[in-house]
Amino acid sequence: MAARERILLVDDEADNLRVYGGLLKAEGYGVRLASGVEEALAAAAESPPDLVISDVSMPKGGGLRLLARLRAEPATARVPVVLMSGVRTDSGDQAEGLDQGADDYLQKPVPARLLTAKIAAVLRRYGSPAELGETLLEEGLVLDVAARTVELGGRRVPLTRKEFDLLTTFLRKRGRVLSIPYLLETVWGYDPADYCDPHTVGVHVSTLRRKIGRKIGARIVALPGLGYRFES
């Protein structure tokens, strides 16, 4: 069977590399293993993967450091990253990882079925050819999904990763009420059963409105008790 997407698996424990690596290979993914941040960065620079899965707590810098370094390099800035941890597992740790740009944050040991489902979900968000080819337009605003850029009146709008994903979701779902749980799951990768704090969405909506200008920003309407809607 030909390998599908290429996954870079990063963990300082050999048993985890063996178990999770074997699981991913059995699912048909091409898998490259790394035991630390520097080894992972070298592997990603040599051949950018389609997805990185990294442990959070490792010697000489963990998953958050790896995430920041990947995001800082143009070649890997848009590679999705899933973090895992058996130590840093409370809601604050998960929120920190997601706020810094991780696409999901899983608690070890991760059941095989859950891990493969989460990987498939993340890859779907990045891998749909139709969606990746989209250019979303709205009153002088141009959002290029593949390049992950936003321009307003011909000028680049500097959005964070989550702000970009949030705006993309609003534009794709114009006129629809998007609940807080839906946004937290779709944009942040949270399981609504575990985390459903509307403040996370509210803060990002506020900064997004400011960056895209008063006219378009005003069309992101808060609906108390329901969520948000981008007025079409």
C-alpha positions in Angstrom: 0.0 0.0 0.0 1.4 3.4 -1.0 2.0 5.7 1.9 -0.5 8.5 2.4 0.4 11.8 4.2 3.8 12.0 5.9 3.8 12.3 9.6 6.8 13.4 11.8 6.5 11.8 15.2 8.6 13.4 18.0 9.0 11.8 21.4 12.0 11.2 23.7 10.7 7.8 24.8 11.6 4.9 22.5 8.5 2.9 23.5 6.2 5.8 22.5 7.9 6.1 19.1 7.6 2.3 18.6 3.9 2.1 19.7 2.6 5.2 18.0 4.8 4.9 15.0 3.7 1.4 14.4 0.0 2.4 14.7 0.5 5.2 12.2 2.3 3.0 9.8 -0.5 0.4 10.1 -2.9 3.1 9.1 -0.9 3.7 5.9 0.9 6.9 6.8 4.5 7.6 6.0 6.2 8.0 9.3 9.5 9.6 10.3 10.7 9.4 13.9 12.6 12.0 16.0 13.7 11.8 19.6 14.0 15.5 20.3 13.4 19.1 19.1 16.7 19.6 17.1 16.4 16.2 15.4 12.7 17.0 14.5 13.7 20.5 13.1 16.4 18.9 11.0 14.0 16.3 9.6 11.3 19.0 8.9 13.8 21.2 7.2 15.0 18.4 5.0 11.4 17.3 4.0 8.5 19.2 5.4 5.9 16.7 6.7 2.1 16.9 6.3 1.7 16.7 10.1 3.8 16.8 13.2 2.9 14.9 16.3 5.0 15.9 19.3 5.3 15.2 23.0 5.2 18.3 25.1 7.7 17.4 27.8 11.2 16.5 26.5 14.7 17.3 27.5 16.4 20.3 25.9 13.0 21.8 24.9 9.7 20.2 24.4 6.7 20.4 22.1 5.9 24.1 22.6 9.5 25.1 21.7 9.3 22.8 18.6 5.9 24.4 17.7 7.4 27.9 17.9 10.4 27.0 15.8 8.3 25.4 13.2 5.9 28.4 13.0 8.9 30.7 12.6 10.2 29.0 9.4 8.4 29.7 6.1 8.8 26.1 4.9 7.0 24.7 8.0 4.9 27.6 9.2 1.7 26.1 7.9 2.4 22.4 8.9 -0.3 21.3 11.4 1.0 20.3 14.8 -0.7 17.9 17.3 0.7 18.0 20.8 0.5 15.1 23.3 1.4 14.8 26.9 1.1 12.4 29.8 2.3 15.0 32.3 1.0 18.4 31.3 -2.6 17.5 30.9 -4.8 20.0 32.8 -7.0 22.5 31.0 -4.5 25.3 31.4 -1.7 23.3 29.7 -4.0 22.4 26.8 -5.2 26.0 26.4 -1.6 27.2 26.3 -0.7 24.8 23.6 -3.7 25.6 21.5 -3.3 29.3 22.0 0.3 29.1 20.7 -0.9 27.5 17.5 -1.2 23.8 18.1 -4.0 22.1 16.1 -4.9 19.7 18.8 -3.7 18.7 22.3 -4.1 15.1 23.4 -3.6 13.4 26.8 -1.4 10.3 26.9 -1.9 7.4 26.7 -4.0 8.2 23.6 -6.4 5.4 22.5 -5.6 4.2 19.0 -9.0 5.0 17.6 -9.0 8.5 19.1 -5.5 9.3 17.8 -6.3 8.2 14.2 -9.6 10.1 14.3 -7.9 13.3 15.5 -5.2 13.0 12.9 -7.8 12.4 10.1 -9.7 15.5 11.3 -6.7 17.8 11.3 -5.6 16.6 7.9 -9.1 17.1 6.5 -8.9 20.7 7.6 -5.7 21.2 5.7 -6.0 18.7 2.9 -9.2 19.2 1.0 -8.1 20.3 -2.5 -11.3 22.3 -3.0 -11.0 24.2 0.2 -7.3 24.7 -0.1 -7.9 26.3 -3.5 -10.4 28.7 -2.1 -10.1 32.5 -2.3 -12.7 34.0 0.0 -13.8 37.6 -0.9 -15.8 40.1 1.2 -16.0 43.9 0.6 -12.3 44.4 -0.3 -11.1 41.7 1.9 -9.3 38.8 0.2 -8.5 35.6 2.1 -6.3 33.0 0.4 -6.7 29.7 2.1 -3.7 28.0 0.6 -1.3 30.9 1.2 -3.0 31.6 4.6 -2.9 35.3 3.9 -5.5 38.1 4.2 -5.5 41.4 2.4 -7.8 44.3 2.9 -7.8 47.0 0.3 -4.6 45.6 -1.1 -2.7 45.7 2.2 -1.7 42.6 4.2 -3.6 42.0 7.4 -1.3 40.3 10.0 -3.5 37.6 11.6 -2.5 34.9 14.1 -3.1 31.3 13.2 -6.3 31.1 15.2 -7.6 34.5 14.0 -7.1 33.3 10.4 -8.9 30.0 11.0 -11.7 31.8 12.8 -12.1 34.3 9.9 -12.1 31.5 7.4 -14.8 29.7 9.3 -17.0 32.8 9.5 -16.6 33.5 5.7 -17.3 29.9 4.8 -20.4 29.8 7.0 -21.8 33.3 6.2 -25.3 33.9 7.6 -25.2 30.8 9.8 -25.3 30.8 13.6 -22.0 29.2 14.8 -22.2 28.1 18.4 -19.4 28.4 20.9 -18.9 24.6 21.1 -18.8 24.5 17.3 -16.2 27.2 17.1 -14.1 25.8 19.9 -14.1 22.4 18.2 -13.6 23.6 14.6 -11.0 26.3 15.2 -9.2 25.3 18.4 -9.7 21.5 18.3 -11.2 21.4 21.8 -13.6 18.7 22.8 -16.6 20.7 23.9 -17.3 18.1 26.6 -14.0 19.0 28.3 -13.7 22.8 27.5 -16.4 25.2 26.5 -15.3 28.7 27.7 -16.8 31.4 25.6 -14.1 33.8 26.7 -11.6 32.1 24.4 -13.7 32.8 21.4 -14.7 36.3 22.6 -11.1 37.5 22.9 -10.2 36.3 19.5 -13.3 37.7 17.9 -12.5 41.1 19.5 -9.0 41.2 18.1 -10.1 39.9 14.7 -12.8 42.7 14.4 -10.1 45.3 15.1 -7.7 43.9 12.6 -10.2 43.6 9.7 -11.6 47.0 10.1 -14.8 48.4 11.6 -17.0 47.9 8.5 -16.4 44.2 8.1 -15.7 43.6 11.8 -19.2 44.8 12.6 -20.6 42.0 10.6 -19.4 39.4 13.1 -22.4 39.6 15.3 -22.6 38.2 18.8 -25.8 36.3 19.6 -26.1 36.0 23.4 -26.6 32.4 24.4 -26.2 31.2 20.9 -22.8 32.1 19.5 -21.8 34.3 16.5 -22.9 34.9 13.0 -21.2 36.6 10.1 -23.9 38.7 8.5 -24.2 38.0 4.7 
